[in-house]
Amino acid sequence: MEIKSLQNEKIKLLKKAFDKKRTAKELNIFFIEGLKLFKDFFTSGNEYKYILYSPSVLFSKDEIETIDMLENLEEDDNESVFRVPKSILNKFSTISGDQGVLVIAERFYLSLSDVITDKKDVIALAGIQDPGNFGTILRLAEGLGIGGIIVSSDTVSEFNEKTVRASMGSILNVPVYRSENLVTTLTDLKKQGYIIAGTVLNDGENITEFTTDKPTVYIFGNEGSGIPDKIIDIVDKKLTIPLKGSVESFNVAISAALTLCQNNLKRG
């Protein structure tokens, strides 16, 4: 279906959801911007709710096969796939430059069992507020073969558009479980044989010396206050990144990369 006006009722509703996180949550949708993420989305096998695309933008990018694919989707599903001018599509973008396509997908919520499949290492995030950090850690998790991510209820949403973009598609491939009580969840994992390791600024074991063959939950805390005391109290291993000079700490995504790579490399 071709839509030419921002006053179209469907476009108005989607624009409201794009602008207001509460509306997007109420509609149970999230937004996936741009050509690369569009391709990743279809490779992942997830189901879309709506697609907006601009043939002129895609043609300028020489994406003829993508245009053909979208036209076929539109022909089969003209109530969900919309051809729009780039002036409309650009209203749904926080990125400079024409993106060409936007997927609106239904939010998916996973269970703890989805995250701990095969007893792989797991990441836990306690109170992470920056969506860029969350997205980067999602990308890191996929690249290192981490089993999944457990997040506290006060961690920024995995469906935040900045989280999705920073993950560069990994949100579609890395299972995320949102725990209502992170202490209880971690305690249960301890009973199942997981080592609970948390990063602290001082007096922890040097990350370069830590190694274990047991499945491990690596906890990373809030950008300002770190891991809450109630979680530190149940940690088996406190880990510290050795620093030089006047640097007091690293960004949480960098800390995660350094910590996880150390043990990952030791295991081969």
C-alpha positions as CSV (number, residue, x, y, z in Angstrom):
1,M,0.0,0.0,0.0
2,E,1.3,3.4,-0.9
3,I,1.0,6.2,1.8
4,K,1.9,9.7,0.9
5,S,0.7,11.7,3.9
6,L,1.8,12.0,7.5
7,Q,-1.8,12.5,8.3
8,N,-2.6,8.9,7.5
9,E,-4.0,7.3,10.7
10,K,-1.6,4.4,10.7
11,I,1.4,6.6,10.2
12,K,0.2,9.0,12.9
13,L,-0.1,6.2,15.4
14,L,3.3,4.8,14.5
15,K,4.9,8.2,14.7
16,K,3.4,8.7,18.2
17,A,4.9,5.4,19.2
18,F,8.3,6.4,17.7
19,D,8.3,9.6,19.7
20,K,6.9,8.3,22.9
21,K,8.4,5.2,24.6
22,R,5.2,4.7,26.7
23,T,3.1,4.4,23.5
24,A,5.5,2.0,21.9
25,K,5.4,-0.1,25.1
26,E,1.6,-0.1,25.2
27,L,1.5,-1.2,21.5
28,N,4.2,-3.8,22.3
29,I,6.4,-2.7,19.3
30,F,9.9,-1.6,18.7
31,F,11.7,0.1,15.7
32,I,14.5,-1.3,13.6
33,E,16.1,1.4,11.4
34,G,18.1,1.1,8.3
35,L,19.1,-1.3,5.6
36,K,21.6,-3.5,7.5
37,L,19.3,-4.1,10.4
38,F,16.5,-4.8,8.0
39,K,18.5,-7.6,6.4
40,D,19.6,-8.9,9.8
41,F,16.0,-8.9,10.9
42,F,14.9,-11.2,8.1
43,T,17.9,-13.4,8.5
44,S,17.0,-13.9,12.2
45,G,13.6,-15.3,11.2
46,N,11.6,-12.8,13.4
47,E,8.2,-11.7,12.4
48,Y,7.5,-8.0,11.5
49,K,4.3,-6.1,12.3
50,Y,4.8,-3.3,9.8
51,I,7.4,-2.2,7.3
52,L,7.8,1.3,5.8
53,Y,10.1,1.6,2.8
54,S,11.1,4.3,0.3
55,P,11.9,2.8,-3.2
56,S,13.6,6.0,-4.3
57,V,16.1,5.9,-1.4
58,L,16.8,2.2,-1.9
59,F,17.2,2.7,-5.7
60,S,19.8,5.4,-5.0
61,K,21.7,2.8,-2.9
62,D,21.5,0.3,-5.8
63,E,19.4,-2.1,-3.6
64,I,17.4,-3.5,-6.5
65,E,17.1,-7.0,-4.9
66,T,15.8,-5.4,-1.7
67,I,13.3,-3.3,-3.6
68,D,12.0,-6.5,-5.4
69,M,11.8,-8.3,-2.0
70,L,9.8,-5.4,-0.4
71,E,7.5,-5.1,-3.4
72,N,6.7,-8.8,-3.2
73,L,6.0,-8.5,0.5
74,E,3.8,-5.5,-0.2
75,E,1.9,-7.4,-2.8
76,D,1.3,-10.3,-0.4
77,D,0.6,-8.1,2.7
78,N,-0.5,-4.6,1.7
79,E,-2.1,-4.0,5.1
80,S,1.3,-4.1,6.8
81,V,3.9,-3.1,4.2
82,F,3.8,0.5,3.1
83,R,5.6,2.4,0.4
84,V,6.2,5.9,1.6
85,P,8.2,9.0,0.3
86,K,11.6,9.5,2.0
87,S,10.1,12.7,3.7
88,I,7.9,10.4,5.8
89,L,10.5,7.8,6.4
90,N,12.9,10.4,7.7
91,K,10.4,11.4,10.4
92,F,11.1,7.9,11.9
93,S,14.9,8.2,12.0
94,T,17.3,9.4,14.7
95,I,20.2,8.8,12.2
96,S,21.5,11.4,9.8
97,G,21.0,10.4,6.1
98,D,18.3,8.5,4.3
99,Q,17.8,4.9,5.7
100,G,15.5,3.5,3.1
101,V,13.5,1.1,5.3
102,L,12.1,0.8,8.7
103,V,10.8,-2.4,10.4
104,I,8.3,-2.2,13.2
105,A,8.4,-5.5,15.1
106,E,6.5,-7.0,18.0
107,R,8.4,-7.1,21.2
108,F,9.5,-10.5,22.3
109,Y,10.0,-11.5,26.0
110,L,12.1,-14.5,26.8
111,S,12.4,-16.8,29.9
112,L,15.4,-17.5,32.0
113,S,15.7,-21.0,30.4
114,D,16.2,-19.3,27.0
115,V,19.3,-17.5,28.4
116,I,20.9,-20.5,30.3
117,T,20.7,-23.0,27.5
118,D,23.8,-25.3,27.2
119,K,25.2,-23.8,30.4
120,K,27.2,-21.2,28.6
121,D,28.5,-18.1,30.4
122,V,25.9,-15.4,31.0
123,I,26.0,-11.6,31.5
124,A,23.9,-9.9,34.1
125,L,23.3,-6.1,34.0
126,A,22.3,-4.4,37.2
127,G,20.8,-0.9,36.6
128,I,22.5,0.0,33.3
129,Q,21.0,3.2,32.1
130,D,22.8,4.1,28.9
131,P,21.2,2.3,25.9
132,G,24.5,2.6,24.0
133,N,26.2,0.6,26.7
134,F,23.5,-2.0,26.6
135,G,23.6,-2.3,22.9
136,T,27.4,-2.6,22.8
137,I,27.3,-5.3,25.4
138,L,24.7,-7.2,23.3
139,R,27.1,-7.1,20.4
140,L,29.9,-8.2,22.6
141,A,27.8,-11.1,23.9
142,E,27.1,-12.4,20.4
143,G,30.7,-12.0,19.3
144,L,32.0,-14.0,22.3
145,G,29.3,-16.7,22.2
146,I,27.8,-15.7,25.5
147,G,24.6,-17.6,26.3
148,G,22.5,-14.6,26.9
149,I,21.9,-11.5,29.1
150,I,19.9,-11.2,32.3
151,V,18.9,-7.6,33.2
152,S,17.4,-6.1,36.3
153,S,14.0,-4.4,36.1
154,D,15.7,-1.0,36.3
155,T,18.0,-1.5,33.4
156,V,17.2,0.5,30.2
157,S,14.9,-1.4,27.8
158,E,16.5,-3.7,25.2
159,F,13.9,-2.3,22.8
160,N,15.0,1.3,23.2
161,E,15.9,2.5,19.6
162,K,19.4,3.4,20.7
163,T,20.0,0.0,22.3
164,V,18.8,-1.7,19.1
165,R,21.0,0.5,16.9
166,A,24.1,0.1,19.1
167,S,23.6,-3.7,19.1
168,M,24.0,-3.6,15.3
169,G,21.5,-6.5,15.1
170,S,22.6,-8.5,18.1
171,I,19.3,-7.8,19.9
172,L,17.8,-10.2,17.4
173,N,20.2,-13.0,18.2
174,V,21.1,-12.7,21.9
175,P,18.4,-13.8,24.3
176,V,17.6,-11.3,27.0
177,Y,15.7,-12.1,30.2
178,R,14.3,-9.3,32.3
179,S,14.3,-10.3,36.0
180,E,11.9,-8.8,38.4
181,N,14.3,-9.8,41.3
182,L,17.9,-10.1,40.2
183,V,19.1,-11.3,43.6
184,T,16.6,-14.2,43.5
185,T,17.5,-15.1,39.9
186,L,21.3,-15.1,40.6
187,T,20.8,-17.2,43.8
188,D,18.9,-19.7,41.8
189,L,21.7,-19.9,39.2
190,K,24.2,-20.5,42.0
191,K,22.2,-23.5,43.1
192,Q,22.4,-24.7,39.5
193,G,26.2,-24.6,39.6
194,Y,27.0,-21.2,38.1
195,I,29.8,-19.1,39.5
196,I,28.6,-15.5,40.2
197,A,31.4,-13.0,39.4
198,G,31.0,-9.2,39.8
199,T,33.3,-6.3,38.9
200,V,34.3,-4.0,41.7
201,L,36.7,-1.0,41.6
202,N,39.1,-2.1,44.2
203,D,40.2,-5.2,46.2
204,G,38.9,-7.8,43.8
205,E,40.8,-10.6,42.1
206,N,42.7,-9.3,39.0
207,I,40.7,-10.2,35.9
208,T,43.9,-11.4,34.3
209,E,44.3,-14.1,37.0
210,F,40.6,-15.2,37.2
211,T,39.8,-18.5,35.4
212,T,37.2,-21.2,35.8
213,D,35.8,-24.0,33.8
214,K,32.4,-23.7,35.4
215,P,29.6,-21.6,33.7
216,T,29.8,-18.1,35.0
217,V,27.5,-15.2,35.4
218,Y,29.4,-11.9,34.9
219,I,27.7,-9.0,36.6
220,F,28.2,-5.4,35.5
221,G,26.6,-2.5,37.4
222,N,25.2,1.0,37.0
223,E,27.5,3.5,35.2
224,G,27.7,5.7,38.3
225,S,27.1,3.5,41.4
226,G,28.2,0.1,40.2
227,I,26.7,-3.2,41.4
228,P,24.2,-2.8,44.3
229,D,25.4,-4.1,47.7
230,K,22.6,-6.7,47.9
231,I,24.0,-8.3,44.8
232,I,27.7,-7.9,45.8
233,D,26.7,-9.9,49.0
234,I,26.0,-13.0,46.9
235,V,28.9,-12.8,44.5
236,D,31.4,-15.7,44.6
237,K,34.2,-13.8,42.8
238,K,34.9,-10.1,43.0
239,L,36.9,-9.0,40.0
240,T,38.9,-5.8,39.5
241,I,40.5,-4.4,36.3
242,P,44.0,-3.2,37.0
243,L,44.4,0.5,36.1
244,K,47.4,2.8,35.7
245,G,47.8,6.5,35.8
246,S,44.9,8.7,37.1
247,V,42.2,6.7,35.5
248,E,39.6,5.6,38.1
249,S,37.4,3.4,36.0
250,F,36.4,2.4,32.5
251,N,33.0,2.7,30.7
252,V,30.9,-0.3,31.6
253,A,30.9,-1.6,28.0
254,I,34.7,-1.5,28.0
255,S,34.9,-3.1,31.4
256,A,32.6,-5.9,30.1
257,A,34.8,-6.4,27.0
258,L,38.0,-6.6,29.1
259,T,36.6,-8.9,31.7
260,L,34.9,-11.3,29.3
261,C,37.7,-11.5,26.8
262,Q,40.2,-12.5,29.6
263,N,38.4,-15.7,30.5
264,N,37.2,-16.4,26.9
265,L,40.8,-16.3,25.7
266,K,42.1,-18.6,28.5
267,R,39.4,-21.2,27.6
268,G,40.5,-21.0,23.9
